[in-house]
Amino acid sequence: QVQLVESGGGLVQPGGSLRLSCKGSVPMLRSIFMTYGMGWYRQSPGMQRELVASMRGDGSTNYVDSAKGRFTISKDGAKSTVYLQMNDLKPDDTAVYFCNRLGRPLAWGQGTQVTVSSWGQGTQVTAVS
């Protein structure tokens, strides 16, 4: 069964950078690029999933307007991995990011959470009597 595994998310301050990775099985990824291409999607709570960056088999790329000039999609065929370099991150980029085949999505992976905030994650304090 084809599996896509996303990684590289985290908490970053506005203006920071992250590089996301999407790994799939080698035969699957090569055939996908030759026929369909791959895309990075994101979904925020209460919002529909949107395509933010895509790369087709011929290497052509497309980006949602809000990502142009800041995000770069790339692939490493030898490693069967697709990347999304995200620079100058903004709070509106906060979402769970997924990768998938263009046009005919495969089973969705769990995604990787990207949080852009000036605030830290906080720390839980529990008082016990």
C-alpha positions in Angstrom: 0.0 0.0 0.0 1.3 3.4 -1.0 2.3 5.5 2.0 3.3 9.2 2.2 5.1 10.4 5.3 5.5 14.1 6.0 8.0 15.6 8.5 9.8 18.8 9.3 7.1 20.9 10.9 7.4 22.7 14.2 7.0 25.9 16.0 8.8 28.9 14.5 8.7 32.7 15.0 7.4 35.0 12.3 10.1 35.5 9.7 11.6 32.1 10.3 12.1 29.1 8.0 11.3 25.4 7.9 11.9 22.7 5.4 9.2 20.0 5.1 9.9 16.6 3.7 7.6 14.1 2.1 8.8 10.6 1.6 7.2 7.8 -0.4 8.3 4.5 -1.8 10.7 4.8 -4.7 8.7 3.2 -7.5 5.6 5.1 -6.4 7.3 8.5 -6.4 8.9 8.1 -9.8 5.7 7.0 -11.5 3.8 9.8 -9.9 6.2 12.5 -11.2 6.2 11.0 -14.7 2.4 11.0 -14.9 0.9 13.4 -12.4 3.3 15.4 -10.3 3.2 16.1 -6.5 1.9 18.9 -4.4 2.0 20.3 -0.9 -1.3 21.1 0.7 -2.2 22.7 4.0 -5.3 22.7 6.2 -6.1 25.0 9.1 -8.8 24.3 11.6 -12.2 24.9 10.1 -10.8 25.6 6.7 -10.7 23.5 3.5 -7.4 21.9 2.5 -5.6 24.1 -0.1 -2.9 23.4 -2.6 0.0 25.7 -1.8 2.8 24.4 -4.1 3.1 21.8 -6.9 5.6 20.4 -9.2 4.8 18.4 -12.4 6.8 15.8 -14.1 8.5 18.3 -16.4 9.7 20.3 -13.4 7.3 23.1 -13.8 6.1 24.6 -10.5 3.1 26.6 -9.3 2.4 28.3 -6.0 -0.6 29.9 -4.3 -0.2 33.7 -4.4 0.4 33.9 -0.7 3.4 31.5 -1.0 5.1 33.0 -4.1 8.6 34.3 -3.4 8.6 32.5 0.0 8.1 28.8 -0.6 10.0 26.5 -2.9 9.0 23.0 -3.9 11.7 20.5 -4.9 12.4 16.8 -5.2 15.2 14.4 -4.8 14.5 11.3 -6.9 17.3 9.3 -5.5 15.9 9.8 -2.0 12.3 9.5 -3.2 11.5 12.7 -1.3 9.7 15.9 -2.1 10.6 19.1 -0.1 8.9 22.3 0.7 11.3 25.1 1.7 9.4 27.8 3.5 11.0 31.1 4.3 9.7 34.4 5.9 6.9 32.4 7.6 3.9 34.3 8.7 1.2 33.4 11.3 -1.3 32.8 8.5 1.0 29.9 7.4 0.0 28.0 10.5 -1.6 24.7 9.4 -1.1 21.0 9.0 0.9 20.4 5.8 0.4 17.4 3.6 1.9 16.1 0.4 0.0 14.1 -2.2 -0.3 13.3 -5.9 -1.8 15.9 -8.1 -5.2 15.3 -9.6 -5.8 11.8 -8.1 -4.8 12.0 -4.5 -3.5 8.9 -2.7 -4.4 8.1 0.9 -3.6 11.1 2.9 -0.8 10.9 5.4 -0.9 12.4 8.9 0.7 15.6 7.8 3.1 17.7 9.8 2.1 20.7 12.0 3.5 24.1 11.3 2.9 26.8 13.8 4.1 30.3 13.3 3.9 32.4 16.5 5.8 34.8 18.6 4.6 32.8 21.6 6.4 29.7 22.8 4.6 26.4 23.4 4.3 27.1 27.1 4.9 24.7 29.9 2.3 22.8 31.9 2.4 23.4 35.7 0.4 21.1 37.9 0.1 21.7 41.6 -0.3 18.5 43.7 -1.3 18.7 47.4 
